[in-house]
Amino acid sequence: MTIQKPSHTFTKIHLKGLRTNSLQILFLLSFTVFINTFGLAQELPNSKPVITPKQTVDSSLVVVDSIPKPIQVEKQLDSVKQDSVRKKEFLQDIVKYKATDSVIISQKQQKIYMYNEAKVLYQDLEITSGVIVIDYKNNLVYAGRLKDSTGYSQSPVFKQGPNVVEPDSIIFNTDTKKALIYNSRTEQEGFNVRAPLTKKENDSVYFMKGGRFTTAENLDDPEYQFITSKMKLVPNKKIIVGPTYMEIYGVPTPIGLPFAYFPLTKKQTSGIIFPSFGEDTGNDRGYFLQNGGYYFAINDYVDLAVLGDYYTNGSYGLRLESNYALRYRFRGNLSFRYENLLNSERGFPDFSQNTIYNIRWSHSQDTKANPNSRFSASVNLGSSQYYQQSINQLNQSN
């Protein structure tokens, strides 16, 4: 086997083909290079990080988070500043209490029960009674009579400072100092006052419904009394009443007042002077009202009292009294008395009528005015039968 020599014809054919398609090959190569070049040019180079300016938050804008947060309920603060002073406690002082029979403390009811001669002391308040119940939940004190086989006994006695009230029962609030008093009795500067219902507004004001007042000592059966629908009592200061009428031995009379004011102060104050009631059996003048009138406190140096008497047989009397004084200088008084007296009854054989009068003046100089001299005077002028016939010589000035 012999090796055949390659043919030059095949080589020529293929070279010829290459020359023929050289333009096409060149175009394809150029297009390929162009595509690769521009393809690489489109790749973004690694850029440096951009530094953004610092953002400031406007206080007027509200940033809303895209993720809702849970709602939190915040307690709204009161614009008013809370008082730093602590609230007053129910009891501001020590309460002292005792009873003869028993003292029962109920924690369930929050009450203290005391029986027989019970007594409670709290600040200036003092209550003694047959039964006392302290309700410390509602700040109340109940006091009432003790019931036994004979009836009721040991009525409450309510004392607060100088004021004393004797009711059948009482309900007192230790917080507000108010009270409801039933069938109360009290004495104020010579006036005996009672009422079926009394409301204690505070330490100095009492309102009474259906009040009765008199200067008689026996309140259960007084000789006379004044009855009013409503009354305001300020202890040791004044009594103010509405429509009032007078009752004598339980019999109503036409004597009445639309309203009245009675001062209770110890210093000089203008006001009504209540009369005294009685019966004249010696001269058959009947029942009488004496020494009733009005007192005028003119100033610190001079006063005036206008008084009158009246008898059921028609007799009457009038008296004017005035006192004057100037400290370390002098003092004195002046009085005038006039009486129209009827003896017996008109139409009877022993009937008689006469008038009497009397004028009295007394003046004295103070020893400190002039140690070397002293002046005094006394004048008494009147009817000759005045002292024998006058039936009212009480409270005569000297």
C-alpha positions in Angstrom: 0.0 0.0 0.0 1.3 3.3 -1.0 0.8 6.7 0.5 -1.2 8.9 -1.8 0.0 12.4 -2.1 -2.5 15.0 -1.2 -4.2 16.7 -3.9 -3.5 20.4 -4.5 -6.9 20.6 -6.2 -8.8 20.3 -2.9 -6.7 23.0 -1.3 -7.3 25.4 -4.0 -11.0 24.8 -4.0 -11.3 25.7 -0.3 -9.0 28.7 -0.5 -11.1 29.9 -3.3 -14.2 29.5 -1.2 -12.6 31.5 1.6 -11.7 34.3 -0.7 -15.2 34.4 -2.0 -16.8 34.8 1.4 -14.1 37.0 2.9 -16.4 40.0 3.0 -19.1 38.2 4.7 -16.8 36.8 7.3 -15.3 40.2 7.9 -18.8 41.6 8.4 -19.7 38.9 10.9 -16.5 39.4 12.8 -17.0 43.2 13.0 -20.6 42.8 14.1 -19.6 40.3 16.8 -17.0 42.7 18.1 -19.5 45.6 18.0 -22.1 43.7 20.0 -19.6 42.6 22.6 -18.2 46.1 23.0 -21.6 47.8 23.5 -22.8 44.9 25.6 -20.0 45.5 28.1 -20.6 49.3 28.0 -24.2 48.8 29.3 -22.9 47.3 32.6 -23.3 49.9 35.4 -20.1 50.5 37.2 -20.0 50.3 41.0 -21.3 53.7 42.1 -20.2 55.3 45.3 -22.8 55.6 48.1 -24.8 58.8 48.0 -24.6 60.9 51.2 -28.1 62.3 51.9 -28.5 65.4 53.9 -29.7 65.0 57.6 -33.4 65.4 57.8 -35.0 67.5 60.5 -38.4 66.7 61.9 -40.9 69.5 62.0 -42.6 69.7 65.4 -45.8 70.7 63.7 -45.9 67.4 61.6 -46.9 64.0 62.9 -44.9 61.1 61.6 -47.2 58.2 60.9 -45.7 54.8 61.0 -46.8 52.4 58.3 -47.1 49.7 60.9 -49.9 50.6 63.3 -48.8 50.5 67.0 -51.1 49.2 69.7 -53.4 51.9 71.1 -52.3 53.1 74.5 -54.9 54.8 76.7 -53.3 57.6 78.7 -54.9 59.3 81.7 -55.6 62.9 81.0 -54.1 65.1 83.6 -56.3 67.7 85.1 -55.1 71.2 84.4 -56.0 72.2 87.9 -53.2 71.5 90.4 -54.2 68.9 92.9 -54.4 70.1 96.5 -51.6 68.8 98.6 -53.7 69.1 101.8 -55.1 65.8 102.8 -58.8 65.3 103.2 -60.3 65.5 106.6 -60.8 62.3 108.3 -64.2 61.2 109.7 -63.1 61.7 113.2 -60.7 64.6 114.0 -60.5 63.9 117.7 -60.7 61.1 120.2 -64.3 59.8 120.8 -65.0 58.8 124.4 -68.0 56.7 125.1 -69.5 54.6 127.9 -72.7 53.0 129.0 -73.9 51.3 132.2 -75.5 48.1 130.8 -73.7 47.3 127.6 -71.6 48.5 124.7 -71.9 46.4 121.5 -69.6 46.9 118.6 -70.8 45.5 115.3 -68.1 45.3 112.6 -70.6 44.0 110.1 -72.9 46.9 110.5 -70.1 49.3 111.4 -72.1 50.6 114.4 -71.6 50.9 118.2 -74.7 50.3 120.4 -74.8 51.7 124.0 -77.6 51.1 126.4 -78.5 52.7 129.8 -76.9 56.0 130.9 -74.9 56.1 127.6 -72.5 59.0 127.1 -70.5 60.3 124.2 -67.8 63.0 124.3 -66.4 64.4 121.1 -64.6 67.8 120.9 -67.0 70.3 122.4 -70.0 67.9 122.0 -71.5 65.9 124.8 -74.5 63.6 124.5 -76.1 61.7 127.4 -79.0 59.5 126.7 -80.7 56.1 127.5 -79.7 54.7 124.1 -76.9 56.0 121.8 -75.9 54.4 118.4 -72.8 55.5 116.6 -72.9 54.8 112.8 -69.2 55.4 111.9 -69.9 54.4 108.3 -72.3 57.2 107.6 -70.9 59.6 110.2 -74.1 59.7 112.3 -74.9 59.6 116.0 -78.4 58.6 117.1 -79.6 59.3 120.6 -83.0 58.5 122.1 -84.9 57.6 125.2 -84.8 54.2 126.9 -88.1 52.3 126.9 -88.9 50.1 129.9 -92.0 48.8 131.6 -93.0 52.2 132.9 -92.6 54.0 129.6 -89.7 56.1 128.4 -86.9 57.4 130.5 -83.4 59.0 130.2 -84.2 61.6 127.6 -81.2 62.9 125.6 -79.3 65.9 126.8 -77.3 67.6 123.9 -74.6 70.0 124.9 -72.3 71.9 122.6 -70.3 74.6 124.2 -72.7 76.8 126.4 -75.8 75.6 124.5 -78.0 72.9 126.1 -80.9 71.2 124.3 -83.1 68.5 125.9 -85.0 66.6 123.1 -86.8 63.3 122.9 -84.4 62.1 120.2 -81.6 63.5 118.0 -79.7 62.6 114.9 -76.3 64.3 114.6 -73.8 64.3 111.7 -70.3 64.5 113.0 -69.0 65.5 109.6 -71.3 68.4 108.7 -72.3 69.3 112.3 -75.9 69.3 111.3 -78.7 67.7 113.3 -82.4 66.8 113.4 -83.8 67.3 116.9 -87.3 66.1 117.9 -89.3 67.8 120.7 -86.4 70.0 121.8 -86.3 72.3 124.8 -83.8 75.0 125.5 -83.3 78.2 127.6 -81.9 81.3 126.0 -81.4 84.5 128.1 -84.6 84.0 130.1 -86.6 82.6 127.1 -87.8 79.0 127.4 -88.1 77.7 123.8 -89.4 74.4 122.6 -90.4 73.0 119.2 -91.6 69.6 117.8 -89.0 69.7 115.1 -85.7 71.6 115.0 -83.0 71.6 112.3 -79.5 72.4 113.5 -77.8 74.0 110.5 -74.5 74.6 112.1 -73.0 75.6 115.5 -74.8 78.9 115.5 -78.2 78.6 113.7 -81.3 76.5 114.6 -84.5 76.5 112.5 -87.6 75.5 114.4 -91.0 74.5 113.1 -94.1 75.1 115.3 -92.0 76.8 118.0 -93.3 78.0 121.4 -91.5 80.4 123.7 -92.3 82.0 127.0 -90.6 83.4 130.1 -92.7 81.1 132.3 -90.7 78.5 134.2 -93.2 75.7 133.7 -93.0 74.7 130.0 -95.6 71.9 130.4 -98.3 74.2 131.7 -97.2 77.8 131.2 -99.3 80.8 132.2 -98.8 82.2 128.7 -96.8 81.5 125.7 -96.2 82.7 122.1 -96.8 80.3 119.3 -95.2 80.7 115.9 -95.1 78.6 112.7 -91.4 79.1 112.1 -88.5 80.4 114.2 -84.8 81.1 113.7 -82.7 80.9 116.8 -79.1 82.1 117.0 -77.9 81.1 120.5 -76.8 84.0 122.7 -77.6 86.5 119.8 -81.2 86.6 118.6 -84.6 85.0 118.0 -86.5 85.8 114.8 -90.0 84.5 114.4 -92.7 84.7 111.7 -96.5 85.1 112.3 -97.0 84.8 116.1 -100.0 84.8 118.4 -100.3 84.7 122.2 -101.9 82.0 124.2 -103.0 82.4 127.8 -103.6 79.2 129.8 -104.1 77.3 126.6 -106.6 79.7 125.2 -105.6 81.5 122.0 -105.9 85.3 122.0 -106.1 87.9 119.2 -102.8 89.4 120.4 -100.4 88.6 117.6 -97.5 89.9 115.6 -96.7 89.4 111.8 -93.0 89.0 112.8 -90.8 89.7 115.7 -87.1 90.1 116.6 -85.7 89.4 120.1 -82.1 90.1 120.9 -80.4 87.7 123.2 -77.0 89.4 123.6 -75.8 90.6 127.0 -74.8 94.0 125.7 -77.3 96.7 125.2 -79.5 96.1 122.1 -82.9 97.5 121.1 -85.7 95.0 121.2 -89.1 93.9 122.6 -89.5 93.4 126.3 -92.0 90.6 127.0 -94.6 91.3 129.7 -95.3 89.2 132.7 -98.7 87.6 133.2 -100.8 87.4 136.4 -104.1 88.0 138.1 -105.1 90.9 140.4 -107.4 89.5 143.1 -107.1 92.3 145.6 -108.9 95.0 143.6 -110.8 92.8 141.1 -109.0 94.1 138.1 -108.8 90.7 136.6 -105.9 89.3 134.6 -103.0 91.5 133.6 -100.0 91.9 131.4 -97.3 94.0 133.1 -94.0 95.6 132.1 -94.2 94.8 128.4 -92.9 97.2 125.8 -89.8 98.1 123.9 -86.2 99.0 124.8 -84.2 101.5 122.8 -80.4 101.3 123.1 -79.8 104.9 121.9 -76.1 104.9 122.4 -73.4 103.9 124.9 -74.5 106.7 127.2 -78.3 106.9 127.1 -81.1 104.4 126.8 -84.9 104.5 127.0 -87.5 101.9 127.9 -91.2 102.3 127.1 -93.3 100.0 129.2 -97.0 99.4 129.7 -99.6 97.4 131.8 -103.0 96.3 130.9 -105.8 94.7 133.0 -108.9 92.9 131.7 -111.2 95.3 133.6 -109.9 98.3 131.5 -107.2 99.6 133.8 -103.8 100.5 132.2 -100.5 102.1 133.0 -97.6 103.7 131.2 -94.0 104.1 132.2 -91.0 105.7 130.6 -87.5 105.0 132.0 -84.2 106.4 130.9 -80.7 105.9 132.2 -77.6 107.9 131.4 -74.0 107.7 132.4 -70.6 109.2 131.4 -67.7 107.3 132.7 -65.7 109.0 135.5 -68.1 112.0 135.3 -71.7 111.3 136.4 -74.6 108.9 136.1 -78.4 109.1 136.7 -81.9 108.0 135.7 -85.3 109.5 135.0 -88.7 107.8 135.1 -92.3 108.8 134.6 -95.2 106.7 135.6 -98.9 107.2 134.7 -101.8 104.9 135.7 -105.5 104.9 135.0 -107.1 102.6 137.6 -110.6 101.2 137.6 -111.7 99.6 140.8 -114.3 96.8 140.5 -116.5 96.8 137.4 -118.6 99.5 135.7 -122.2 99.5 137.0 -121.4 98.1 140.4 -121.9 100.3 143.4 -118.2 100.0 144.5 -116.9 101.1 141.1 -114.4 104.0 141.2 -111.9 105.5 138.8 -108.8 107.6 139.5 -105.5 108.5 137.8 -102.1 108.8 139.5 -98.7 109.7 138.3 -95.1 109.9 139.5 -91.9 111.5 138.3 -88.5 110.5 139.7 -85.0 111.8 138.9 -81.8 110.8 140.4 -78.3 112.2 139.6 -74.9 111.6 141.1 -71.4 112.8 140.3 -68.6 110.3 140.0 -66.0 110.6 142.8 -63.2 110.6 140.2 -64.6 113.7 138.4 -63.6 116.1 141.2 -62.1 114.7 144.4 -62.7 118.0 146.3 -66.4 118.3 145.6 -69.4 116.1 145.0 -72.9 116.8 143.6 -76.0 114.6 143.8 -79.7 115.2 143.4 -82.9 113.3 143.9 -86.4 114.4 142.8 -89.6 112.6 143.6 -92.8 114.3 142.5 -96.3 112.7 142.1 -99.8 112.1 143.3 -100.3 111.9 147.1 -101.9 108.5 146.8 -99.5 107.1 144.3 -97.7 104.6 146.6 -100.9 103.5 148.2 -102.9 102.9 145.0 -100.2 102.0 142.4 -100.2 98.2 141.8 -97.0 98.1 139.8 -94.0 99.5 141.5 -91.6 96.9 140.3 -88.4 97.8 138.5 -88.6 101.4 139.8 -85.4 103.4 139.2 -83.6 104.6 142.3 
